[in-house]
Amino acid sequence: MSKISPQQNTELEAAAFRRLIAHLRERSDVQNIDMMNLAGFCRNCLSNWYRDAADAQGIELSKDESREIIYGMPYSEWRDKYQTEASEEQKQKFEESITAHR
């Protein structure tokens, strides 16, 4: 494996993150609850992690601002356009998943 400098590593991580965000914006058909049930994180988690990183650097960022960065639009707009009602099966899987991780 070639030697990757810390700066290159940061740039590669940032590029991969941007690609993930672009992919999630394109896949608005994938609901957050499905992501939580399958992977244990969702778009809201990413926005929280982004805000945590900002806080760690002394950058003030509201919950709404961090969500808009991840969703590419205000969260309320995304929710109105793309979010569907979770099925009972999705809700049950979510509850089982949360219980398993406590």
C-alpha positions in Angstrom: 0.0 0.0 0.0 1.3 3.4 -0.9 2.0 5.9 1.9 -0.9 8.3 2.4 -0.1 11.5 4.2 -2.4 12.8 7.0 -3.5 15.6 4.6 -4.2 13.2 1.8 -6.2 10.9 4.2 -8.3 13.9 5.3 -8.9 14.8 1.6 -9.9 11.2 0.7 -12.2 11.0 3.7 -13.9 14.3 2.8 -14.3 13.1 -0.8 -15.8 9.8 0.3 -18.2 11.7 2.7 -19.3 14.0 -0.1 -20.0 11.0 -2.3 -22.0 9.4 0.4 -24.1 12.5 0.9 -24.7 12.9 -2.8 -25.7 9.2 -3.0 -28.2 9.7 -0.1 -29.6 12.8 -1.7 -30.2 10.8 -4.9 -31.8 7.9 -3.0 -34.6 9.9 -1.4 -36.6 6.7 -1.8 -34.6 5.1 1.0 -36.3 6.0 4.3 -34.3 6.9 7.4 -36.0 4.1 9.3 -34.8 1.6 6.7 -31.3 2.9 7.1 -31.5 2.6 10.9 -32.9 -0.9 10.7 -30.2 -2.1 8.3 -27.2 0.0 9.3 -27.8 1.5 12.6 -27.5 5.1 11.4 -29.5 7.5 9.1 -29.3 10.9 7.6 -30.2 12.5 10.9 -27.3 10.6 12.6 -24.9 12.0 9.9 -26.2 15.5 10.6 -25.7 15.1 14.3 -22.1 13.8 13.7 -21.4 16.8 11.4 -22.7 19.2 14.1 -20.6 17.4 16.7 -17.5 17.8 14.5 -18.3 21.5 14.1 -18.8 21.9 17.9 -15.4 20.2 18.5 -13.8 23.0 16.3 -15.7 25.8 18.0 -18.1 26.3 15.1 -21.7 27.0 16.1 -24.1 25.0 13.9 -27.8 24.5 14.8 -29.6 21.2 14.3 -31.6 22.7 11.4 -28.4 24.0 9.8 -26.6 20.6 10.0 -29.6 18.8 8.7 -29.9 21.1 5.7 -26.2 20.4 4.9 -26.9 16.7 4.9 -30.3 16.7 3.2 -29.5 19.5 0.7 -32.6 21.3 1.7 -34.5 22.2 4.9 -35.4 19.0 6.7 -39.1 20.0 6.8 -39.1 20.3 3.0 -37.3 16.9 2.6 -39.8 15.3 5.0 -42.8 16.7 3.1 -41.4 15.6 -0.3 -40.0 12.2 0.5 -40.8 10.8 3.9 -43.5 8.1 4.1 -45.3 6.7 7.1 -43.3 3.8 8.6 -45.0 0.5 8.4 -45.7 -1.5 11.6 -43.0 -4.0 10.5 -40.5 -1.1 10.1 -41.4 0.2 13.5 -41.1 -3.2 15.1 -37.6 -3.8 13.6 -36.6 -0.3 14.8 -37.7 -1.1 18.3 -35.9 -4.4 18.3 -32.8 -2.8 17.0 -32.8 -0.1 19.6 -33.3 -2.6 22.4 -30.4 -4.8 21.1 -28.0 -1.8 21.3 -28.9 -0.6 24.8 
